[in-house]
Amino acid sequence: MKLHNQAMDEDYLSVEFDKAEKKLRDALRRCEKNACTRPVVGKLHIALGTVYGGGGKLDQARAEFVLALQADPKAALIDALTTTELAQAFKEAQSGAGKPAAEDAPGASGGKPAKQAAGDVPHTPVAEQAVNTPVPVYVEIPEEIDASKATLRYRPFGSPKWKSLEMPRLGDGFGAEIPCEDVTTTGDIRYFVILRDEAGDPVGTAGSMQAPHRVPIKNEIETEPSLPGQEPPQRCAAKEDCPPGLPGCPEAGGKRGDKGWGSTCEETVECQSGLVCLNGTCEQGDEGGGASAGSGKGNRNVIGLWGELDLLLVRGTDYVCSGSDAAYACFYPGTDGKQFYGEPADLPGTNGVKGGLSPAGGRVMLSYDRQIFADLPLLVGARLGFAFGGSPSSTNEPPAWTGDEKQNPHLQALSFLPLHGELRATYFFLGDRIVEKGGFRPYAFLSPIGLAQVNASVPVDVCDRRNEDGSLQDGNGSNRCPTDTRFVEDLDAFQITGRNFSGFGAGVVYGITPNLGVSAELKVMLMWPTLGLVFAPTIGPVFAL
């Protein structure tokens, strides 16, 4: 019964017939081998027949009604969801199942008046509207209903199909306008509204598909309706007399899109007739008040402010503090740049590091990208910034080794480069709009060349044969180190990378508004000429202009 309720109260009312059918068939499978009572089986078949009827499959609906009556002779139609066609199919099923037809079945009499609109949200439609004029629909939300989204489902007069329109927030409720192209003739426009919470679950309805609200469309009306706090919508030109350039008319040689009032847009031709693209949204207005129907895509410049964490893949190796590997430099801990120039003894467990990711500081950057072609979401740009962390600057020069003929192999470490610069090419997927309000835009990028340095340290212990002035040890020792060596604990062994890099990665932008979003990405940097591999998670706001 939980599957039944989900199918009929959520999926069916949302006109998602496939989902409703799947849940009901799953419920019937669970009822096999007498696992459910006969009234429950009958109720499931009635619901499945109702779903088929809603999708126009009356033969299949009739077959389900027969199965329902065979399981439970007292099975009856769902009164709130019954149409004349379903009532007739049920009547025929009663005859096929050997049950006398009920003359008082819901909807069986064609002489009954039309049903009043259903739903649990009070709503009064506008009294009337003129032909070729958008129909305003406003639903005020009661305090006890926590609705975050609203979808308007409507059917133009004479059309067999229902259309959908998302309703933006407006005051204490939601409002939208049924566009001109669906108000081209006299007759009734039918509609209902589905309210959902943040999770997307239905929390209320105003009307239903079986008992919708109605607005008469007339050639002449007494009062022009409007959304709360707005001017009445302007009448659009009829299709037979629609010169290019008139509001609601397509441009010469072009067609208008299907986006309704309140939908995000980049140019007017994306919006339905009677609407123009203003500040990234389809709204009522004239061509001079916003984006031109023939203009480019807009929002082709993107500025970003970024914070990045650097994680260097430290390679495992030995002799890191011996001066024989130019990729490593060791520093005394807590000395603010005093470099180690000793001669570590070759002892197990000392003077070596294990491989793995190590934090290497971070950086902040400012970026600018430009979409080169209006119809291709490919951007090129650059990033500039400053890095924090890295290795310290060496404050002491290598001393000469004394006491034997060995030469000091250590080189004084170069200072860490705190600057960051890179060139970048970025390609966006799932549409050509860079920032989409309430939507995600994944992208991939390539940085062929950049200027940066990423250095990370690992603690290392050594048994040093030399004093700090380069002379040989004489007689010292400890439980950790043999005679003639001194124990130096927790040296900071920095892996030093090159000051250039090439990189690639992927990310995603979430749009907060049509022009503001938050982006998160993961970049992989190959440092050169001294090799190093860096993984850099990055996040920051982006502004599309």
C-alpha positions as CSV (number, residue, x, y, z in Angstrom):
1,M,0.0,0.0,0.0
2,K,3.0,2.3,0.5
3,L,3.9,1.7,-3.1
4,H,0.3,2.3,-4.1
5,N,0.2,5.6,-2.3
6,Q,3.5,6.8,-3.7
7,A,2.4,5.9,-7.2
8,M,-0.9,7.7,-7.0
9,D,-0.2,10.6,-4.7
10,E,3.2,11.5,-6.1
11,D,4.0,10.1,-9.5
12,Y,0.5,10.1,-11.0
13,L,-0.3,13.7,-9.8
14,S,3.1,14.7,-11.3
15,V,2.1,13.1,-14.6
16,E,5.0,10.7,-14.3
17,F,3.0,7.7,-15.5
18,D,6.0,5.4,-16.2
19,K,7.1,5.7,-12.6
20,A,3.6,5.1,-11.3
21,E,3.2,2.0,-13.4
22,K,6.5,0.6,-12.3
23,K,5.6,1.0,-8.6
24,L,2.2,-0.6,-9.0
25,R,3.6,-3.5,-10.9
26,D,6.2,-4.0,-8.2
27,A,3.4,-4.0,-5.6
28,L,1.4,-6.6,-7.6
29,R,4.5,-8.8,-7.8
30,R,4.8,-8.6,-4.0
31,C,1.2,-9.7,-3.8
32,E,1.7,-13.0,-5.7
33,K,1.1,-16.4,-4.1
34,N,-1.7,-14.9,-1.9
35,A,0.6,-12.6,-0.1
36,C,-2.1,-9.8,-0.1
37,T,-5.8,-9.8,0.6
38,R,-8.1,-9.7,-2.3
39,P,-9.3,-6.1,-1.7
40,V,-5.7,-4.9,-1.8
41,V,-5.1,-6.7,-5.1
42,G,-8.3,-5.2,-6.5
43,K,-7.2,-1.7,-5.3
44,L,-3.8,-2.1,-7.0
45,H,-5.4,-3.2,-10.3
46,I,-7.8,-0.2,-10.1
47,A,-4.9,2.1,-9.6
48,L,-2.9,0.6,-12.5
49,G,-6.0,1.0,-14.8
50,T,-6.3,4.6,-13.7
51,V,-2.7,5.2,-14.7
52,Y,-3.2,3.6,-18.1
53,G,-6.3,5.7,-18.6
54,G,-4.4,8.9,-17.7
55,G,-1.9,7.9,-20.5
56,G,-4.7,7.3,-23.0
57,K,-4.3,3.5,-22.9
58,L,-8.0,2.7,-22.4
59,D,-7.8,-1.0,-23.6
60,Q,-5.1,-1.7,-21.0
61,A,-7.1,0.2,-18.4
62,R,-10.2,-1.9,-19.1
63,A,-8.2,-5.1,-18.8
64,E,-6.9,-4.0,-15.3
65,F,-10.4,-3.2,-14.2
66,V,-11.5,-6.7,-15.2
67,L,-8.6,-8.2,-13.0
68,A,-9.6,-5.8,-10.2
69,L,-13.3,-7.0,-10.2
70,Q,-12.2,-10.6,-10.4
71,A,-10.0,-10.2,-7.3
72,D,-12.6,-8.1,-5.5
73,P,-16.2,-7.7,-6.8
74,K,-16.5,-4.6,-4.6
75,A,-13.6,-2.8,-6.3
76,A,-14.5,0.7,-7.3
77,L,-12.9,3.6,-9.2
78,I,-11.0,6.3,-7.4
79,D,-13.6,9.0,-7.4
80,A,-11.1,12.0,-7.4
81,L,-9.2,10.6,-10.4
82,T,-12.1,9.4,-12.5
83,T,-12.9,10.7,-16.0
84,T,-15.8,9.9,-18.3
85,E,-13.6,7.7,-20.4
86,L,-12.4,5.7,-17.3
87,A,-16.0,5.4,-16.1
88,Q,-17.1,3.9,-19.5
89,A,-14.1,1.5,-19.4
90,F,-15.0,0.4,-15.9
91,K,-18.6,-0.1,-16.9
92,E,-17.5,-2.4,-19.8
93,A,-15.1,-4.2,-17.4
94,Q,-18.0,-4.9,-15.1
95,S,-19.9,-6.6,-17.9
96,G,-16.8,-8.6,-18.8
97,A,-16.2,-9.6,-15.2
98,G,-19.8,-10.8,-14.8
99,K,-20.8,-8.0,-12.5
100,P,-23.9,-5.8,-13.2
101,A,-22.9,-2.4,-14.4
102,A,-23.4,0.3,-11.8
103,E,-25.5,3.1,-13.3
104,D,-24.2,5.5,-10.6
105,A,-20.5,4.9,-11.3
106,P,-18.6,8.1,-11.0
107,G,-18.6,10.0,-14.3
108,A,-20.9,7.5,-16.0
109,S,-23.6,10.0,-16.7
110,G,-22.7,12.5,-19.5
111,G,-25.3,14.9,-18.2
112,K,-23.5,15.6,-14.9
113,P,-21.9,19.0,-14.6
114,A,-18.1,19.3,-14.9
115,K,-16.1,18.6,-11.7
116,Q,-15.0,21.4,-9.5
117,A,-11.2,21.8,-9.4
118,A,-9.5,19.4,-7.0
119,G,-6.4,20.0,-4.8
120,D,-5.6,20.9,-1.2
121,V,-4.3,24.4,-1.9
122,P,-7.0,27.1,-2.2
123,H,-6.7,28.9,-5.5
124,T,-8.9,31.2,-7.6
125,P,-8.1,31.5,-11.3
126,V,-8.4,34.8,-13.1
127,A,-12.0,35.3,-14.4
128,E,-11.0,35.6,-18.1
129,Q,-8.3,36.6,-20.5
130,A,-8.1,38.0,-24.1
131,V,-6.9,36.0,-27.1
132,N,-3.2,36.3,-27.8
133,T,-2.5,37.6,-24.3
134,P,-0.5,35.7,-21.6
135,V,-2.6,34.2,-18.8
136,P,-1.4,35.1,-15.3
137,V,-1.5,32.3,-12.8
138,Y,-0.7,33.0,-9.1
139,V,-0.9,30.5,-6.2
140,E,-0.6,31.8,-2.7
141,I,0.9,29.2,-0.4
142,P,-0.7,28.5,3.0
143,E,1.6,28.7,6.0
144,E,1.2,25.0,6.8
145,I,2.6,23.9,3.4
146,D,6.4,24.1,3.1
147,A,6.7,24.5,-0.7
148,S,10.0,25.4,-2.4
149,K,9.1,24.8,-6.0
150,A,5.9,25.0,-8.1
151,T,5.2,23.5,-11.5
152,L,2.3,24.8,-13.7
153,R,0.8,22.1,-15.9
154,Y,-1.6,23.5,-18.5
155,R,-3.4,22.4,-21.7
156,P,-4.3,24.9,-24.3
157,F,-7.8,24.8,-25.8
158,G,-8.0,22.1,-28.4
159,S,-4.6,20.6,-27.6
160,P,-4.3,16.9,-26.5
161,K,-1.1,17.4,-24.6
162,W,-0.3,19.0,-21.3
163,K,2.6,21.5,-21.1
164,S,4.9,22.4,-18.1
165,L,6.1,25.7,-16.8
166,E,8.2,26.3,-13.7
167,M,6.7,29.1,-11.5
168,P,9.2,31.5,-9.9
169,R,8.7,32.8,-6.4
170,L,6.4,35.8,-6.2
171,G,5.5,37.4,-2.9
172,D,3.8,34.8,-0.6
173,G,3.4,32.3,-3.4
174,F,4.4,31.4,-7.0
175,G,3.4,33.1,-10.2
176,A,3.8,32.5,-13.9
177,E,2.2,33.5,-17.2
178,I,0.9,31.0,-19.8
179,P,2.6,32.4,-23.0
180,C,0.9,33.9,-26.0
181,E,1.5,31.0,-28.3
182,D,-0.9,28.9,-26.2
183,V,-3.6,31.5,-26.0
184,T,-4.4,31.9,-29.8
185,T,-8.1,31.0,-29.8
186,T,-11.2,31.3,-27.7
187,G,-12.1,28.5,-25.4
188,D,-11.0,27.3,-22.0
189,I,-7.4,26.8,-20.9
190,R,-7.1,24.1,-18.2
191,Y,-4.3,24.0,-15.7
192,F,-3.3,22.7,-12.3
193,V,-0.2,23.4,-10.0
194,I,2.0,20.9,-8.3
195,L,3.9,22.1,-5.2
196,R,7.1,20.4,-4.0
197,D,9.6,20.7,-1.2
198,E,13.4,21.1,-1.4
199,A,13.7,17.3,-1.8
200,G,11.4,17.4,-4.8
201,D,8.6,15.5,-3.1
202,P,5.0,16.8,-3.7
203,V,3.5,18.6,-0.8
204,G,0.3,20.0,-2.3
205,T,-1.7,20.7,-5.5
206,A,-4.0,23.3,-6.8
207,G,-6.3,21.5,-9.2
208,S,-5.5,18.2,-10.8
209,M,-5.3,16.7,-14.3
210,Q,-8.8,15.2,-13.9
211,A,-10.3,18.3,-12.2
212,P,-8.2,21.3,-13.4
213,H,-8.8,25.0,-13.0
214,R,-10.2,26.7,-16.1
215,V,-9.7,30.2,-17.6
216,P,-12.1,31.3,-20.4
217,I,-10.3,32.9,-23.4
218,K,-12.4,35.5,-25.1
219,N,-12.0,38.0,-27.9
220,E,-13.1,40.9,-25.6
221,I,-12.8,41.1,-21.8
222,E,-13.9,43.7,-19.2
223,T,-10.9,43.6,-16.8
224,E,-7.3,42.9,-17.6
225,P,-5.9,40.4,-15.1
226,S,-2.3,40.5,-13.9
227,L,0.1,38.9,-11.4
228,P,0.2,40.6,-7.9
229,G,2.2,43.9,-8.1
230,Q,2.7,43.7,-11.8
231,E,1.2,45.4,-14.9
232,P,-1.3,43.4,-17.0
233,P,0.6,41.4,-19.7
234,Q,0.7,43.0,-23.1
235,R,-1.3,41.6,-26.0
236,C,0.9,39.9,-28.6
237,A,0.5,40.2,-32.3
238,A,-1.5,37.5,-34.0
239,K,0.6,35.0,-36.0
240,E,-1.0,36.0,-39.3
241,D,0.1,39.6,-38.8
242,C,3.5,39.5,-37.0
243,P,6.2,41.7,-38.5
244,P,9.7,41.1,-37.3
245,G,10.7,43.3,-34.4
246,L,7.3,43.5,-32.8
247,P,7.3,42.1,-29.2
248,G,6.3,38.5,-29.4
249,C,7.2,38.1,-33.0
250,P,10.3,36.1,-34.2
251,E,13.2,37.8,-35.9
252,A,13.3,37.6,-39.7
253,G,14.5,34.2,-40.7
254,G,14.5,32.8,-37.2
255,K,12.2,31.0,-34.7
256,R,11.3,31.7,-31.1
257,G,12.3,29.2,-28.4
258,D,10.1,27.4,-25.9
259,K,11.3,28.9,-22.6
260,G,8.5,30.4,-20.5
261,W,8.3,33.4,-18.1
262,G,10.9,33.2,-15.4
263,S,13.2,30.7,-17.2
264,T,16.9,31.5,-17.5
265,C,18.0,32.8,-20.9
266,E,20.9,34.4,-22.8
267,E,19.0,35.9,-25.7
268,T,15.4,36.8,-26.6
269,V,15.0,34.1,-29.3
270,E,15.2,31.4,-26.6
271,C,12.1,32.8,-24.9
272,Q,8.5,32.0,-26.0
273,S,6.5,34.5,-28.0
274,G,5.6,37.6,-26.0
275,L,8.7,37.5,-23.8
276,V,12.2,39.0,-24.0
277,C,15.4,38.1,-22.3
278,L,16.1,40.6,-19.5
279,N,19.0,40.1,-17.1
280,G,19.2,36.4,-17.9
281,T,15.5,35.7,-17.4
282,C,12.5,35.5,-19.8
283,E,10.2,38.3,-18.9
284,Q,7.5,40.6,-20.3
285,G,9.1,43.6,-22.1
286,D,10.1,45.2,-25.3
287,E,13.2,44.5,-27.4
288,G,14.9,47.7,-26.2
289,G,14.7,46.8,-22.5
290,G,17.2,43.9,-22.5
291,A,19.1,41.5,-24.7
292,S,18.4,41.8,-28.4
293,A,17.0,38.8,-30.2
294,G,19.9,38.9,-32.5
295,S,22.6,39.5,-29.9
296,G,25.3,37.0,-28.9
297,K,25.0,34.6,-26.1
298,G,26.2,37.0,-23.4
299,N,28.0,36.2,-20.1
300,R,31.1,35.4,-22.2
301,N,33.5,36.9,-19.6
302,V,34.2,35.0,-16.4
303,I,36.2,36.3,-13.4
304,G,37.1,34.1,-10.5
305,L,38.7,34.3,-7.1
306,W,40.3,31.0,-6.1
307,G,41.8,29.3,-3.1
308,E,44.0,26.2,-3.7
309,L,45.5,23.5,-1.5
310,D,48.8,21.9,-2.8
311,L,49.4,18.3,-2.2
312,L,52.8,17.1,-3.5
313,L,53.4,13.4,-4.3
314,V,56.7,13.0,-2.4
315,R,58.8,10.2,-4.0
316,G,60.4,7.7,-1.6
317,T,64.2,7.7,-1.7
318,D,67.3,7.5,0.4
319,Y,70.2,9.9,1.1
320,V,67.9,12.9,1.0
321,C,70.1,15.0,3.3
322,S,73.5,13.9,1.9
323,G,73.6,16.6,-0.8
324,S,73.7,14.0,-3.6
325,D,70.1,14.6,-4.8
326,A,69.5,18.1,-6.1
327,A,65.7,17.5,-5.7
328,Y,66.1,17.6,-1.9
329,A,67.3,20.2,0.6
330,C,67.2,19.7,4.4
331,F,66.7,22.4,7.1
332,Y,67.1,22.4,10.8
333,P,63.6,22.6,12.5
334,G,62.5,25.8,14.0
335,T,65.5,27.9,12.7
336,D,63.7,29.9,10.0
337,G,66.0,28.9,7.1
338,K,69.1,27.3,8.6
339,Q,70.1,24.7,6.0
340,F,71.8,21.4,6.9
341,Y,75.2,20.7,5.2
342,G,76.3,17.6,7.1
343,E,77.5,14.1,6.2
344,P,74.9,11.6,7.3
345,A,76.1,8.1,8.1
346,D,74.7,5.3,6.1
347,L,72.4,3.7,8.7
348,P,69.1,1.9,8.4
349,G,66.1,4.0,9.3
350,T,67.8,7.3,8.8
351,N,68.4,9.8,5.9
352,G,65.4,8.5,3.9
353,V,61.8,9.2,3.2
354,K,58.8,7.1,2.2
355,G,56.6,8.2,-0.7
356,G,53.1,9.7,-0.4
357,L,51.1,12.8,-0.5
358,S,52.3,15.7,1.6
359,P,50.7,19.1,2.2
360,A,52.8,21.8,0.4
361,G,51.0,25.0,1.3
362,G,48.4,26.8,-0.8
363,R,47.8,29.7,-3.0
364,V,45.2,32.4,-3.8
365,M,44.6,33.4,-7.4
366,L,42.5,35.7,-9.6
367,S,41.4,34.4,-13.0
368,Y,39.9,35.9,-16.2
369,D,38.5,33.7,-19.0
370,R,36.8,34.6,-22.2
371,Q,34.4,32.6,-24.3
372,I,35.8,33.0,-27.8
373,F,32.9,31.8,-29.9
374,A,29.3,32.5,-28.9
375,D,28.0,29.0,-29.9
376,L,31.0,27.0,-28.5
377,P,31.6,26.8,-24.7
378,L,35.3,27.0,-25.0
379,L,37.1,29.6,-22.9
380,V,40.7,30.7,-22.8
381,G,42.2,32.8,-20.0
382,A,44.9,33.2,-17.4
383,R,45.4,32.9,-13.6
384,L,47.7,35.1,-11.4
385,G,48.3,34.7,-7.7
386,F,50.5,34.2,-4.7
387,A,51.6,31.0,-3.0
388,F,52.0,30.4,0.8
389,G,54.1,27.8,2.5
390,G,56.7,26.0,0.4
391,S,60.4,25.8,1.5
392,P,62.2,28.5,3.6
393,S,64.9,30.6,2.1
394,S,68.4,29.4,3.1
395,T,70.1,31.8,5.4
396,N,73.6,30.1,5.6
397,E,76.1,29.1,3.0
398,P,77.7,25.7,2.8
399,P,80.9,25.5,5.0
400,A,84.0,23.8,3.8
401,W,84.5,20.3,5.2
402,T,87.7,19.9,7.2
403,G,89.6,17.0,8.8
404,D,89.8,14.9,5.6
405,E,89.9,15.5,1.9
406,K,86.2,15.2,1.2
407,Q,84.4,18.1,-0.6
408,N,81.1,19.4,0.6
409,P,78.5,18.3,-2.0
410,H,75.7,20.4,-0.7
411,L,74.4,23.4,-2.7
412,Q,72.6,26.3,-1.1
413,A,68.9,25.9,-1.8
414,L,67.3,28.6,-4.0
415,S,64.5,30.7,-2.4
416,F,60.9,29.5,-2.9
417,L,59.0,31.2,-5.8
418,P,55.8,32.6,-4.3
419,L,54.3,33.7,-7.6
420,H,51.7,31.8,-9.7
421,G,50.8,32.3,-13.3
422,E,49.2,30.0,-15.9
423,L,47.5,30.0,-19.2
424,R,44.4,27.9,-19.5
425,A,41.8,26.5,-22.0
426,T,38.4,25.4,-20.5
427,Y,35.6,23.5,-22.1
428,F,32.1,23.3,-20.5
429,F,29.7,20.4,-20.9
430,L,25.9,20.1,-20.7
431,G,25.1,23.3,-22.4
432,D,26.8,26.5,-23.6
433,R,25.9,28.6,-20.6
434,I,28.7,29.0,-18.2
435,V,26.6,29.8,-15.1
436,E,23.1,28.3,-14.9
437,K,21.0,29.4,-11.9
438,G,20.3,26.3,-9.8
439,G,22.2,24.0,-12.1
440,F,25.5,22.3,-12.4
441,R,28.0,22.9,-15.3
442,P,30.9,20.4,-15.4
443,Y,34.0,21.3,-17.3
444,A,37.5,20.1,-18.2
445,F,40.6,22.3,-18.6
446,L,44.2,22.2,-19.8
447,S,47.0,24.4,-18.7
448,P,49.8,24.0,-21.2
449,I,52.3,26.1,-19.4
450,G,52.5,27.8,-16.0
451,L,54.9,29.4,-13.6
452,A,54.8,28.1,-10.0
453,Q,56.7,26.1,-7.5
454,V,55.5,23.5,-5.0
455,N,57.8,22.2,-2.2
456,A,56.8,19.9,0.6
457,S,58.8,18.5,3.6
458,V,59.1,15.2,5.4
459,P,60.8,14.8,8.8
460,V,64.1,12.9,8.7
461,D,66.6,11.8,11.4
462,V,70.3,11.5,10.6
463,C,73.5,10.5,12.3
464,D,75.9,13.3,11.2
465,R,79.7,12.8,10.9
466,R,80.2,16.6,10.8
467,N,79.7,19.5,13.2
468,E,77.8,22.4,11.9
469,D,81.0,24.2,11.0
470,G,82.0,21.3,8.7
471,S,84.6,19.7,11.0
472,L,84.6,16.0,11.7
473,Q,82.9,14.6,14.9
474,D,85.2,13.2,17.5
475,G,84.0,10.8,20.1
476,N,80.4,11.7,20.3
477,G,77.7,9.0,20.1
478,S,74.3,8.0,21.5
479,N,71.9,5.1,21.7
480,R,70.7,6.2,18.3
481,C,74.0,6.9,16.6
482,P,77.5,5.3,16.7
483,T,80.7,6.9,17.9
484,D,82.0,9.9,16.0
485,T,78.5,11.0,14.9
486,R,75.9,13.3,16.3
487,F,72.2,12.6,16.3
488,V,70.1,15.3,14.5
489,E,66.4,14.7,14.9
490,D,63.4,15.8,12.7
491,L,65.3,17.6,9.9
492,D,62.8,19.1,7.4
493,A,63.7,17.3,4.2
494,F,62.1,19.4,1.4
495,Q,61.5,18.0,-2.0
496,I,62.3,20.9,-4.3
497,T,60.3,21.0,-7.7
498,G,60.9,23.0,-10.8
499,R,59.5,26.4,-11.3
500,N,57.4,25.5,-14.4
501,F,54.4,23.2,-14.8
502,S,51.8,21.8,-17.2
503,G,48.5,20.8,-15.9
504,F,45.0,19.5,-16.5
505,G,41.9,18.7,-14.5
506,A,38.1,18.9,-14.2
507,G,35.5,20.8,-12.2
508,V,31.9,21.9,-11.8
509,V,30.2,25.3,-11.4
510,Y,26.9,25.6,-9.4
511,G,24.9,28.7,-10.3
512,I,23.5,30.7,-7.4
513,T,22.2,33.4,-9.8
514,P,22.4,33.7,-13.6
515,N,25.7,35.6,-13.1
516,L,27.2,34.2,-9.9
517,G,28.3,30.7,-9.1
518,V,30.6,28.6,-7.0
519,S,33.2,26.4,-8.7
520,A,35.2,23.4,-7.4
521,E,37.8,21.6,-9.3
522,L,40.8,19.2,-9.0
523,K,44.0,20.1,-10.9
524,V,46.9,17.9,-11.6
525,M,50.2,19.7,-12.1
526,L,53.4,18.2,-13.5
527,M,56.3,20.3,-12.3
528,W,59.4,20.7,-14.5
529,P,62.4,20.8,-15.2
530,T,62.9,19.2,-11.7
531,L,60.0,16.7,-11.8
532,G,57.2,16.7,-9.3
533,L,53.5,15.7,-9.3
534,V,51.0,17.9,-7.5
535,F,47.3,17.3,-6.8
536,A,45.5,20.6,-6.2
537,P,41.8,20.8,-5.0
538,T,40.6,24.4,-5.7
539,I,37.4,26.3,-4.9
540,G,36.1,29.8,-5.4
541,P,33.3,32.1,-6.6
542,V,33.0,32.9,-10.3
543,F,31.3,35.9,-11.9
544,A,29.9,35.7,-15.5
545,L,29.7,39.1,-17.2
